[in-house]
Structure formats: structure tokens, C-alpha cells
Amino acid sequence: MDTKLKNNRKIGSIVVLLLLAACAFIMMAQYDTISRILEADSENQTIQEEVFFAMGYDLAQGNYLLYNEYANVTPTSEVIEEYGQPHFELLRKYMDYCVFASGAWAAEETEESSTAETYSNADAAGVERLSDLTEENYAFRAVFEFTESGEIADVRVDGSEVEPGTAYDLENYYIDAAMDEEEGDISDIATPSGVTVIYGMTEDNLNAYAEKVEPDMSYEEYGVLYTGAYRDTLEMLALLVVIAALLLPLSKRMDISGWKMFRAPFEILLIIFFCSGILLELPAVVVYNTIEGTLIPGMGHGMELMAGAFNFLMWMFVFGVIFWGVTCVRAVFRMKSAYWKERTLTARLIRHIRKRGDEDDETMKERAGGLWKRFKTFLDRQYDALLHIDFREKTNRTILKIVAVNFVILFIVCLFWWYGTFALIVYSAILFFFLRKYTKDLQEKYKLLLGSTNQLAEGHLDASIEGDIGLFNPIQEELKKIQKGFKKAVEEEVKNERMKTELVTNVSHDLRTPLTAIITYTDLLKNESDEEKRREYIEVLEKKSLRLKVLIEDLFEISKAASKNVVMHYMKVDIVDLLKQVGLENDGKIRDAHLDFRWKLPEEKIVMSLDSQKTYRIFENLIVNITKYAMPHTRVYVEMVDGENEVHISMKNISATELDFDVEEITDRFVRGDSSRNTEGSGLGLAIAKSFVELQHGTLKISTEADLFKADIILPKLDIRQEGE
């Protein structure tokens, strides 16, 4: 049974689709006929006539502007504020016009009446030509008569360039334009009353104006609506679809009215058909643009097939909506009174309010609750997005979304016409409560932000800055960065203070040791008569003096480097040869330390822009440091790698003592791996090396792993000219 029902529905759906497709093809087949009709109408329509029709609403506005200039009822500023710069301001430059008190313009008037009050841009002769309606003094002339109550009494059109039939059409068109202007919102601008306004345009001015402006041709698009090939065909096909929608369900093999899509509530049908009535002119516009070849860019170059497919789908949709709507309404004949109970939202709402709903109502309530829950979730998500706008990024999308939502709401409100005032009051109240809640949430989050800033201001650098503060989250992130920066600065300051204290202690110790020895051996030398011992004391004095000299020189060197007061002398240096030279000159110290140096250097030269003296000092300090602290009878690895933009040099050795120092501080001044300071050294070697590397835009990094000590130097390949700058 179910299979048979499915087959019947399948047959019915095929028949409906074929019917809709046939209707679409028939409508498209009329395009050639419509085109010929429009071309014929266009040939019979002169440019002047197009201009005459285009001037209709401009003249309607002109009546108000000229009357207020004539009667001086409404201040000019208010008129400009209401109308701005209307098209009439251009039109009036090409025509004569005059405002007469009622009856003063008639040709039969006496000389006394001709002196009645008038307002015109023409001279006396021009006013006489305007008021003489028995002669065709102008190529175009229009007369508007207003009653004492401000209503349009009569409109007359004549002129040497106006055909009688065209004059009749223009008079009707101008009356409609004047009445539309009269019914429109004209604020406090005075309405023309008890006057006659006459416009006249000579043939030369008419031709000049026609060349100046481009007439509104949109009436040609809407002219499609009034061609028999379009209107009659559409009406007959629509009637055919209506009949099919009514009769097909009579055949069980063709009945598809039981589909869920045909159970739409009656109110939904009314809304859809109301919107369809508003958009009824859109298909005519599509047809006109298709005929003119302007529907899709590229028509005439292979896009005709796409335009045809678009038209076919459009007509399928139009006739499909008609078939769907009639099929939905047809249920009235089958369900009778039950239709209004089951197929209307109003009845369901009433039953729900009265709590007399059945299981279907409970189901509807659950569905409505689900819809409301999803809708509320959507609103909450959009509200949360407003609270979390990030002004560091482009906010165009958010602004566009807000404007679009507001547009949709106001558009719906406008559909209520006069009841829109009440709808606007409701919308304003909702908007007020929304903005109040939004502002209150922002205030709460702003208080949280102020609390965080107050904690920072009071010096609580370890205070937690957490929590969602919505719109101010980016500021919170910046506060965290500030907090981290403050903590780092405080730690650096504490470290510097500690380093200063240690510096004084270390400098005092390192300078006092050789100085004490010098004083001691000097006293011994004074009282020593043994020549052998005197020579021995002198050797010790010389050694300690040289030691003191080295300490003082290193101290000056690191002071200049720290203050960036070092003059660099860049030149082309073969860094491979320079490193080899340092190794050879310190070969004695290497042998004395019983170390096995393993050199892994490039075979070719690596010429770089460096200060040779400072670079030599870097290598020397590192190698001397290794000879002092490396474990005897171990291997030392020195490796150089030539990169594209830099040279990487690494030195690795095994320490004789446990590496328990901070690798971040080992390159600071007067810091030594030998914390007991039993070995000979100033504690400035690595600090000087690091400063000289950084002065040449490189980096020196010290790292340790167990007893492995490693120094990595990276020197960039820089141009000498760049360094000179």
C-alpha cells in the first residue's frame, strides 16, 4: 500500500513539474512578441514625450516651491530643508513660469485684472504669452489650477510639440503626480491654494533640456506589464495552474496535496501572497533586461544560455508559488471548518491560551519551545559578540550586522503603515531595555577592569588578573603584559642591585689581592740584602703588577662596552684564519692545561665585515676561559659552520668543577664559575666577549648540561658600507 502511494505521488509530482515547465517555456516563447511591441512603442515615442513624462513629478514639486516664493508663507530655509535641491531647480532654468491669483490669467480678463498680484521669471510680454491659452506660443505649456482649499482643480497641457493624444495622457499623469505630492508628507510647507501655476518651454529650451538630462526610462521596464503578450499570457497560464491545482487532487494517482509542504498555516499563505503582490513587477523587470541583453554581464558573448536558465527557473518558481498556494487553500473544501481550527496559527494560539490544546498542541508547544530556545541561544550569542567586540580588528562586519538587523526590524515596522507608530513605541521600549542591560553589563566589566588597574597601581604585581570582561578583554591582555613587564623590571632592578653589591665586593677582592702582594713584597724588598731573594721578590712584584694592570684594563674595557662608547673598526677579515691564529698563540696555555683541542673548521676562507681586534679578543677570552676551567686530559671541540647569512661558532668542553652557576648570569661582570674565586681571573672575560659580540650585531649564548660547558657565537654577515652608516 505504501509503495503504491509513493508511486502515485511520484507520478503526480512529475505531472506538476511538467506543467510548471510548460508554463515557463510558454512565457519565454512570448519574449520575441514582447520585444517587437516594445520596439514599436519606442519608435512611436519621441524624445520630447519622454522628457514630458519625466517632468511630471518635478512640476508637482515646483508648484509648492513657486507658491511659497509667491505667497511668502513658508520661510525659504524650511522649504530647502524639506526638499533639499529638487530636480525642479534645474528644470526652472529652461522654462518660463508664472503664479497667478485664481482667474487673473484668463485671456478674457480686463486690464484691471491683469494687474493682479503675480510671481514670474518672465517679463510682461512673457507673462502675456503664458496666459494666452488660445495661441501655441510655446513648444510645451502646462497649467495647474488649485482651489481655495488647496486641492488640484484642473491640469491642462498644450504646445506646438505636444500631440493631442499625448496631451491627454500627460494631463492624467500630471494630475496623479500632483495628487501624490498633495498626499505626501510635506511637513509645514504651505499648500498652493487659490492660485494657477503656468509653465512654458520654448522649442530651443526643450531641445537643450532634453540634451542636458537623461529621462527616466524605468517606465519602459514596467511597460512590459501592459503588453498583451505578457499580461494576457501570464493571466491565462496562472489560471491554468490554478485549475490544475484544484483538479489534480481529484485523481488519486495525481494527488500530492497530502505532502507536508502543502500544510502551511493560512497566515503564512497571506504573508507570502502579500509579499508576492509587492514584488509582482520584478519578473517584468527581468523580462525587460533579458530582452535588452543586460540581465547578466557578458550577454551576447555566450551568456545567453545562463540568462535563459535563470528566466526558466524564475517562471518555474512563480507558477510553483501559485500552484503551492492554491493547493494549500484547497484544503478548505476538504476540511471545511476543521481547516480553520487545524491550519491557522490564530486558532492554535487561542487553544493554547485557553489551555484546551490536545496532543497536537503539546507537540506544537514543544516545537515552539525548541524554536524559542534556539532563537534565544542565537540572540545570546549575538549579544555576547557585542560584549566582546575587539576594536583592534576591523569591525565592519559587526557594524553591518547591527545595521542589517535594525533595517529588517524597521522594514517590518513600516509594513504596519499607520499602526507602525505603535510598533515603533514597542520597538523603542525593547531597545531601551536592551541598551540599559548592555550598558549595565559594560559597567560591571568596567569595574572589574578598574579593580585590576588599582591592584597594579598599588604595587600588587602578583595579583591575579583573570575573568571575562567582554569588550575590555584586549585591555586585560595588555594589563597582563604590563604586569609581566613590571615584574620583570622589578626583578631586573633587584638583580642589578645584587650585582652592584657583588661587583663592589668582587672588584675589591680582585684588586686587593695583587695590590696586597705588591705592598708585602715591596716591604720585603726594602729589608732584603740577599740578591737572589731580591730577584725573586722583583719577579713576584712584576707578575702581580701585570695582573693588576690586566684587571684595570679589563675593567675599563667592559665599562666602555657597557656604555656603547667603543669605536668599531670594521674591515674584511678571514674569520677562519683569525680563529686558527688565536689557537696557535695560546697553544702553550693549551698544552699546560693538558687539553686536546679538536678543530672542525671550513677549508675555504670566510671573509666577513668585522672588527679584527675585538673578534680576536672574543676568541682569546673563550679559549683562555677553557684552559682555566676545563678538566685536564679531556677533549675540547671547536666547530665553525658557514651559513647563508651568518657564521655559527661553538666551543664545548668538560668542566673540572661542578657547573652550579646561573647560565644567564655567567656573562655578567665579575661573575665567575669558580664562586670561591681560587682560580686566577677577573670574571670579566665572558662579559667582554659577550659585549664585543653584541657590538658586532651577533649573539653569545652559554649553555650547560651536567659537566658539559658550551659557548655558541653567531655573527651575521654584514656589509662594510652598512656598518659605516
C-alpha positions in Angstrom: 0.0 0.0 0.0 2.8 2.4 0.9 4.7 1.5 -2.3 1.5 2.3 -4.4 1.0 5.6 -2.6 4.7 6.6 -3.2 4.3 5.7 -6.9 1.1 7.8 -7.1 2.9 10.8 -5.5 5.8 10.3 -7.9 3.5 10.4 -10.9 1.7 13.5 -9.5 5.0 15.3 -8.9 6.2 14.6 -12.4 3.0 15.9 -13.9 3.2 19.1 -11.8 6.8 19.7 -12.8 6.0 19.1 -16.5 3.1 21.6 -16.1 5.2 24.2 -14.5 8.0 23.7 -17.1 5.5 24.0 -19.9 4.1 27.3 -18.5 7.7 28.6 -18.1 8.5 27.7 -21.7 5.3 29.4 -23.0 6.1 32.6 -21.1 9.7 32.6 -22.5 8.3 32.0 -26.0 6.4 35.3 -25.8 9.7 37.3 -25.3 10.1 37.9 -29.1 6.5 39.3 -29.3 7.0 41.5 -26.2 10.3 42.8 -27.8 8.5 43.7 -31.0 5.8 45.5 -29.1 8.3 47.5 -27.0 10.2 48.4 -30.2 7.1 49.6 -31.9 6.1 51.7 -28.8 9.6 53.1 -28.7 9.5 54.1 -32.3 6.3 56.0 -31.8 7.6 57.6 -28.6 9.6 60.8 -29.3 12.4 62.0 -27.1 10.3 65.1 -26.2 7.5 62.9 -25.0 9.9 61.0 -22.7 11.0 64.4 -21.3 7.4 65.5 -20.8 6.6 62.4 -18.8 9.9 62.7 -16.9 9.0 66.2 -15.8 5.7 65.2 -14.1 6.8 65.0 -10.5 9.3 67.8 -10.9 6.5 70.2 -11.9 4.4 68.8 -9.0 7.2 69.9 -6.6 7.6 73.1 -8.5 4.0 74.1 -7.6 4.9 74.1 -3.9 8.2 75.8 -4.3 6.9 78.6 -6.5 3.8 79.1 -4.4 5.8 79.6 -1.3 8.1 82.0 -3.1 5.0 83.8 -4.4 3.0 83.9 -1.2 6.0 84.0 1.2 4.1 81.8 3.6 6.8 79.3 4.5 10.4 80.6 5.0 12.8 79.7 2.2 15.1 77.9 4.7 12.3 75.5 5.7 11.4 74.8 2.0 15.1 74.0 1.3 15.2 71.8 4.5 12.2 69.8 3.3 13.0 69.5 -0.4 16.8 69.9 -0.4 17.9 70.5 -4.0 15.0 69.1 -6.1 15.2 68.4 -9.9 12.9 71.4 -10.4 15.8 73.7 -9.7 17.4 72.6 -13.0 14.1 72.5 -14.9 13.1 76.1 -14.0 16.2 77.4 -15.7 14.9 76.2 -19.1 11.3 77.5 -18.9 9.1 80.5 -18.2 6.7 80.2 -15.3 4.2 82.4 -13.5 1.9 82.1 -10.5 -1.4 84.0 -10.8 -4.1 84.6 -8.3 -7.1 82.5 -9.4 -8.8 83.9 -12.5 -6.3 86.6 -13.1 -4.6 84.7 -16.0 -7.7 84.2 -18.3 -7.4 85.7 -21.7 -10.7 87.4 -21.4 -9.6 89.4 -18.3 -9.8 93.1 -18.3 -6.8 95.4 -18.0 -7.6 96.0 -14.3 -7.4 92.3 -13.5 -4.2 91.9 -15.4 -2.6 94.0 -12.7 -3.4 91.4 -10.1 -0.6 90.1 -8.0 1.7 87.6 -9.9 5.1 85.9 -9.5 7.1 85.1 -12.6 10.6 84.9 -14.0 9.4 86.3 -17.4 8.8 89.9 -18.4 5.4 91.5 -19.0 5.4 90.2 -22.6 6.4 86.7 -21.4 3.6 86.7 -18.8 1.1 87.7 -21.5 2.3 84.8 -23.8 2.0 82.4 -20.9 -1.6 83.4 -20.0 -2.8 83.4 -23.6 -4.0 79.8 -24.0 -5.6 80.5 -27.3 -2.2 80.5 -29.1 0.6 77.9 -29.1 3.3 80.3 -28.0 5.4 77.5 -26.6 6.5 74.1 -27.6 5.2 72.9 -24.3 2.9 74.5 -21.7 1.3 73.1 -18.5 -1.4 74.8 -16.4 -2.1 73.8 -12.8 -5.2 75.2 -11.1 -5.6 75.0 -7.3 -8.8 75.6 -5.3 -9.0 77.9 -2.3 -8.9 74.7 -0.1 -5.6 73.6 -1.7 -6.9 70.8 -3.9 -5.9 70.3 -7.5 -8.8 71.5 -9.7 -7.5 71.1 -13.2 -4.4 70.4 -15.3 -4.1 71.4 -18.9 -1.2 70.6 -21.3 -0.7 72.0 -24.8 2.1 73.2 -27.1 3.4 73.0 -30.6 5.4 69.9 -29.8 2.6 68.1 -27.9 0.2 65.8 -29.8 -3.5 65.9 -28.7 -3.3 62.2 -27.6 0.0 62.8 -25.7 -1.5 65.9 -24.1 -4.4 63.8 -22.8 -2.0 61.2 -21.3 0.2 63.9 -19.8 -2.8 65.7 -18.1 -3.8 62.4 -16.4 -0.2 61.7 -15.5 0.3 65.2 -14.1 -2.9 65.0 -12.1 -1.7 61.8 -10.5 1.7 63.4 -9.8 0.1 66.5 -8.2 -2.2 64.4 -6.1 0.7 62.2 -4.9 2.6 65.3 -3.9 -0.5 66.6 -2.1 -1.0 63.3 -0.2 2.7 63.0 0.6 4.4 64.2 3.8 5.1 67.9 3.1 5.6 68.8 6.7 4.8 72.5 7.4 5.2 73.8 3.9 2.2 75.7 2.7 0.0 74.0 0.1 -0.8 76.0 -3.1 -4.4 77.4 -2.8 -6.3 79.9 -4.8 -3.7 80.1 -7.5 -2.9 79.0 -11.0 0.6 78.0 -11.9 1.6 78.1 -15.6 4.8 76.7 -17.1 6.0 77.3 -20.7 9.1 75.9 -22.5 10.2 77.1 -26.0 11.4 74.7 -28.6 15.1 75.7 -28.1 14.9 75.3 -24.4 13.1 72.0 -24.8 15.8 70.6 -27.0 18.5 72.0 -24.7 16.9 70.4 -21.6 16.4 67.1 -23.4 20.2 67.0 -24.1 21.0 68.0 -20.6 19.1 65.3 -18.7 18.6 61.6 -19.3 14.9 60.9 -18.9 13.8 58.2 -16.5 13.3 55.1 -18.8 12.1 52.8 -16.0 8.6 53.1 -17.3 9.7 51.0 -20.3 10.6 48.2 -18.0 7.2 48.4 -16.4 5.7 48.8 -19.9 6.2 45.0 -20.2 3.4 44.6 -17.7 0.9 46.3 -20.0 1.8 44.4 -23.2 -0.9 41.8 -24.1 1.8 39.2 -24.9 3.0 39.4 -21.3 -0.1 40.2 -19.3 -2.6 38.0 -21.1 -0.3 35.1 -21.3 0.6 35.3 -17.7 -3.0 35.5 -16.7 -4.0 32.6 -18.8 -1.2 30.4 -17.6 -1.8 31.4 -14.0 -5.5 30.4 -14.5 -4.3 27.1 -15.9 -2.1 26.4 -12.9 -5.0 27.3 -10.5 -7.3 24.9 -12.4 -4.6 22.2 -12.3 -4.1 22.8 -8.5 -7.9 22.4 -8.0 -8.5 19.4 -10.2 -5.4 17.2 -9.9 -6.2 16.1 -6.4 -9.5 14.6 -7.7 -7.4 11.9 -9.3 -5.8 9.7 -6.6 -2.9 8.9 -9.0 -2.2 12.7 -9.3 -3.0 13.8 -5.7 0.1 15.3 -3.9 -1.9 17.6 -1.7 -1.1 15.4 1.3 2.5 16.4 1.2 3.8 18.2 4.3 4.7 21.3 2.2 1.0 21.9 1.4 0.0 22.1 5.1 1.2 25.7 5.6 -0.8 27.8 8.0 -3.3 30.2 6.5 -1.5 33.3 7.9 1.8 32.2 6.3 -0.1 32.0 2.9 -1.4 35.5 3.4 2.1 36.9 4.2 3.6 35.1 1.1 0.9 36.3 -1.2 1.1 39.8 0.2 4.9 39.9 -0.5 4.3 38.4 -3.9 1.9 41.2 -4.7 4.6 43.8 -3.7 7.2 42.0 -5.8 4.9 41.4 -8.8 6.8 43.8 -11.0 10.2 42.0 -10.6 9.5 39.3 -13.3 8.6 42.1 -15.8 11.9 43.8 -15.0 13.8 40.5 -15.5 12.0 40.0 -18.9 12.9 43.6 -20.0 16.5 43.2 -19.1 16.7 39.8 -20.8 15.2 41.3 -24.0 17.6 44.2 -23.8 20.6 41.9 -23.2 21.5 43.5 -19.8 20.4 40.8 -17.4 23.8 39.1 -17.0 27.2 40.7 -17.8 28.5 39.2 -21.0 25.2 38.5 -22.7 26.0 38.4 -26.4 29.2 36.6 -25.7 28.0 33.2 -24.7 26.0 34.0 -21.5 22.5 33.7 -23.2 22.2 30.1 -22.0 22.7 31.2 -18.4 20.2 34.0 -18.8 17.7 31.6 -20.3 18.2 29.2 -17.4 17.6 32.0 -14.9 14.4 33.0 -16.7 13.2 29.4 -16.8 13.8 28.9 -13.1 12.2 32.2 -12.3 8.9 31.3 -14.1 9.0 27.8 -12.6 9.2 29.5 -9.2 6.4 32.0 -10.0 4.0 29.3 -11.2 5.1 26.9 -8.5 4.2 29.5 -5.8 0.7 29.9 -7.4 0.3 26.1 -7.5 1.5 25.7 -3.9 -0.7 28.5 -2.6 -3.9 27.2 -4.3 -3.2 23.6 -3.2 -2.8 24.8 0.4 -6.0 26.8 0.3 -7.9 23.9 -1.5 -7.8 22.1 1.8 -10.7 24.4 2.9 -13.1 22.4 0.6 -12.0 19.1 2.0 -11.5 20.0 5.7 -14.3 22.7 5.9 -14.5 24.1 9.4 -11.7 21.9 10.6 -9.3 23.8 8.3 -9.7 27.0 10.4 -9.0 25.0 13.6 -6.1 23.0 12.4 -4.5 25.1 9.7 -4.4 28.5 11.3 -1.9 29.8 13.8 -4.6 32.0 15.4 -6.8 29.1 16.4 -3.8 27.2 17.8 -2.8 30.2 19.8 -6.3 30.6 21.2 -6.4 27.0 22.2 -3.0 27.3 23.8 -4.1 30.4 25.7 -7.3 28.7 26.9 -5.3 25.5 27.8 -7.6 23.4 25.8 -5.0 22.0 23.4 -4.8 18.4 22.6 -1.6 16.3 21.9 -1.0 18.2 18.7 -1.0 21.4 20.7 1.5 19.8 23.1 3.7 18.9 20.2 3.4 22.4 18.8 4.2 23.8 22.2 7.3 21.6 22.4 8.4 22.7 18.9 7.7 26.3 19.7 9.7 25.9 22.8 12.5 24.4 20.8 12.4 27.2 18.3 12.3 29.8 21.1 15.3 28.1 22.8 17.3 28.1 19.5 16.2 31.7 18.9 17.2 32.7 22.4 20.5 31.0 22.0 21.1 32.9 18.8 20.2 36.2 20.5 22.5 35.4 23.4 25.3 34.6 21.0 24.9 37.8 19.2 24.7 39.8 22.5 27.8 38.1 23.7 29.5 39.1 20.4 28.6 42.7 21.1 30.1 42.5 24.5 33.3 41.0 23.0 33.9 43.4 20.1 37.7 43.6 19.5 38.4 47.2 18.4 41.9 46.1 17.4 40.4 44.3 14.4 38.1 45.6 11.6 34.6 45.9 13.0 32.9 46.5 9.6 31.2 43.1 9.7 29.8 43.7 13.2 28.5 47.2 12.3 27.0 45.8 9.1 25.3 43.0 11.1 23.8 45.6 13.5 22.6 47.9 10.7 21.1 44.9 8.8 19.2 43.7 11.9 17.9 47.2 12.5 16.9 47.5 8.9 14.9 44.3 9.0 13.1 45.4 12.1 12.3 48.9 10.7 11.2 47.3 7.4 8.7 45.1 9.3 7.5 48.1 11.3 6.9 50.0 8.0 4.6 47.3 6.8 2.1 48.2 9.5 1.5 51.6 7.9 -0.3 53.8 10.5 0.0 51.1 13.1 3.7 51.5 12.7 3.7 54.2 15.3 2.6 51.7 18.0 5.1 49.2 16.7 7.8 51.9 16.9 6.9 52.6 20.5 7.2 48.9 21.3 10.5 48.7 19.4 11.8 51.8 21.2 10.9 50.3 24.6 12.6 47.0 23.7 15.6 48.9 22.5 15.7 50.9 25.7 15.7 47.8 28.0 18.3 46.2 25.7 20.6 49.2 25.8 20.1 49.5 29.6 21.1 45.9 30.1 24.0 46.3 27.7 25.3 49.4 29.5 24.9 47.7 32.9 26.9 44.7 31.8 29.6 47.1 30.4 29.7 48.9 33.7 30.2 45.7 35.6 33.0 44.6 33.4 34.5 48.1 33.6 34.5 47.9 37.4 36.5 44.6 37.1 38.9 46.3 34.8 39.3 49.2 37.3 39.9 46.7 40.1 42.8 45.2 38.1 44.3 48.6 37.4 44.0 49.6 41.0 45.9 46.5 42.1 48.7 47.3 39.7 48.7 50.9 40.9 49.1 49.7 44.5 52.1 47.6 43.5 50.4 44.1 43.8 52.3 42.7 40.9 51.4 39.1 41.8 47.6 39.8 41.9 45.6 37.6 39.5 44.1 39.5 36.6 41.5 37.0 35.4 37.8 36.9 34.4 35.8 37.6 31.3 35.4 41.4 31.0 33.9 41.3 27.5 34.7 44.4 25.5 37.7 45.1 27.6 39.4 41.7 27.2 42.1 43.2 24.9 42.8 45.8 27.6 43.0 43.0 30.2 45.6 41.2 28.0 47.6 44.4 27.8 47.4 44.8 31.6 48.8 41.3 31.9 51.6 42.3 29.7 52.2 45.4 31.8 52.1 43.3 35.0 54.6 40.9 33.5 56.8 43.8 32.3 56.6 45.4 35.8 57.6 42.2 37.4 60.4 41.7 35.0 61.6 45.3 35.6 61.4 44.8 39.4 63.3 41.5 39.1 65.9 43.2 36.9 66.3 46.0 39.3 66.7 43.6 42.3 69.2 41.7 40.3 71.1 44.8 39.3 71.2 45.9 43.0 72.5 42.5 43.9 75.0 42.6 41.1 76.2 46.1 42.2 76.8 44.8 45.7 78.6 41.7 44.3 80.5 44.0 41.9 81.9 46.1 44.7 82.8 43.0 46.7 84.4 41.2 43.7 86.3 44.3 42.4 87.6 45.0 45.9 88.7 41.4 46.3 90.3 41.0 42.8 92.1 44.4 43.0 93.1 44.0 46.6 94.7 40.6 46.2 97.6 41.6 43.8 97.8 45.0 45.5 98.3 43.4 48.9 101.0 41.2 47.4 102.7 44.2 45.8 102.8 46.1 49.2 104.0 43.0 51.0 106.8 42.2 48.6 107.8 45.8 48.4 108.3 45.9 52.2 110.3 42.6 52.0 112.4 44.0 49.2 113.4 47.0 51.3 114.9 44.9 54.0 116.3 42.0 51.9 120.0 42.0 51.3 120.2 38.6 49.6 120.4 39.3 45.9 118.8 36.0 44.9 115.8 36.7 47.0 115.6 40.3 45.8 115.4 39.0 42.2 112.7 36.6 43.3 110.7 39.4 45.0 111.0 41.6 41.9 109.6 38.8 39.7 106.7 38.4 42.0 106.1 42.2 42.0 106.3 42.3 38.2 103.8 39.4 38.0 101.4 41.0 40.4 101.7 44.4 38.7 100.9 42.8 35.4 98.0 41.1 37.0 96.7 44.4 38.4 97.2 46.1 35.0 95.1 43.4 33.3 92.4 43.8 35.9 92.2 47.5 35.4 92.3 47.3 31.6 89.5 44.7 31.6 87.5 46.9 33.9 87.9 49.9 31.6 87.2 47.7 28.6 83.9 46.3 30.0 82.9 49.8 31.2 83.3 51.2 27.7 81.5 48.3 26.1 78.6 48.6 28.5 78.2 52.3 27.8 78.4 51.7 24.0 81.4 54.0 23.9 83.6 51.7 21.9 84.7 52.7 18.4 84.5 49.8 16.0 86.9 49.5 13.1 85.3 47.2 10.5 87.3 45.6 7.8 87.4 42.4 5.7 88.5 39.6 8.0 89.0 35.9 7.3 87.4 34.6 10.4 88.7 31.0 9.9 92.3 32.2 9.8 91.7 34.5 12.8 90.4 31.6 14.9 93.4 29.5 13.9 95.8 32.3 14.8 94.2 32.6 18.3 94.6 28.9 18.8 98.3 28.9 17.8 99.1 31.9 20.0 97.5 30.2 23.0 99.0 26.8 22.2 101.3 27.0 25.2 98.4 27.5 27.6 96.5 24.7 26.0 99.4 22.3 26.5 99.9 23.4 30.1 96.3 22.7 30.8 96.7 19.2 29.2 93.8 19.6 26.9 93.2 18.0 23.5 91.6 20.6 21.1 89.6 19.2 18.2 89.2 21.8 15.5 86.5 21.4 12.9 86.8 24.5 10.7 85.9 25.1 7.0 88.7 24.5 4.5 87.8 27.7 2.5 88.1 31.2 3.6 85.1 33.0 5.2 85.6 36.7 4.7 83.3 38.9 6.9 83.0 42.5 7.9 84.3 42.5 11.4 86.5 44.4 13.9 89.5 42.1 13.8 90.9 43.2 17.2 87.6 42.8 19.0 86.9 39.5 17.4 90.4 38.3 18.3 89.6 39.2 21.9 86.4 37.3 21.8 88.1 34.1 20.7 91.0 34.6 23.0 88.8 35.1 26.1 86.8 32.0 25.4 89.9 29.8 24.8 91.6 31.2 27.9 88.5 30.5 29.9 88.5 26.9 28.7 92.2 26.5 29.7 91.4 27.7 33.2 88.3 25.7 33.9 88.3 22.6 31.7 89.1 19.2 33.2 92.7 18.2 32.3 93.3 15.4 29.8 89.8 15.9 28.2 88.9 16.9 24.7 87.7 20.4 23.7 85.6 20.7 20.5 85.8 23.9 18.4 83.4 24.0 15.4 82.6 26.6 12.8 79.6 26.4 10.4 79.2 28.7 7.4 75.5 29.7 6.9 73.9 31.7 4.2 73.5 34.9 6.3 75.6 34.1 9.4 78.5 32.1 10.8 78.0 29.8 13.8 80.9 29.0 16.1 80.6 26.6 19.0 83.1 25.6 21.8 82.4 22.7 24.1 84.5 21.4 27.0 84.1 19.3 30.2 84.3 21.4 33.3 86.8 20.4 36.1 84.3 21.5 38.7 80.6 21.1 39.1 78.6 23.6 37.0 76.2 25.1 39.6 76.1 28.7 38.4 73.2 30.5 36.6 73.9 30.4 32.8 72.0 33.7 32.5 74.4 35.5 34.9 77.7 33.9 33.9 78.3 36.6 31.3 77.7 39.4 33.7 80.6 41.5 35.0 82.8 39.9 37.7 80.8 36.7 37.7 83.0 33.6 37.7 82.2 29.9 37.6 84.6 29.5 40.5 82.5 31.0 43.2 85.3 30.6 45.7 87.5 32.7 43.4 90.5 30.4 44.0 91.5 30.4 40.3 93.2 33.3 38.7 90.9 35.5 36.7 89.0 38.8 36.6 85.5 37.5 36.0 85.3 39.8 33.0 86.3 37.5 30.2 82.9 36.2 29.2 81.3 39.6 29.8 83.8 41.3 27.5 83.3 38.6 24.9 79.5 39.0 25.0 79.7 42.8 24.7 82.1 42.6 21.7 79.8 40.0 20.0 76.7 42.2 20.5 78.6 45.3 19.3 79.0 43.4 16.0 75.3 42.6 15.9 75.8 39.0 17.0 74.8 36.8 20.0 76.8 34.8 22.6 74.9 32.1 24.4 76.2 30.0 27.2 74.6 26.6 28.0 75.4 23.7 30.3 74.4 20.1 30.6 75.8 18.2 33.5 79.5 18.9 33.3 79.4 20.0 29.7 80.1 23.7 29.1 79.1 25.1 25.7 79.5 28.6 24.2 77.7 29.4 20.9 78.6 32.5 18.9 76.5 33.7 16.0 77.9 36.5 13.8 75.9 37.9 11.0 77.4 38.6 7.6 77.1 42.4 7.3 78.2 44.7 4.5 81.0 47.1 5.4 79.1 50.0 4.0 76.2 49.2 6.2 78.4 49.2 9.2 79.9 52.5 8.2 76.5 54.1 8.3 
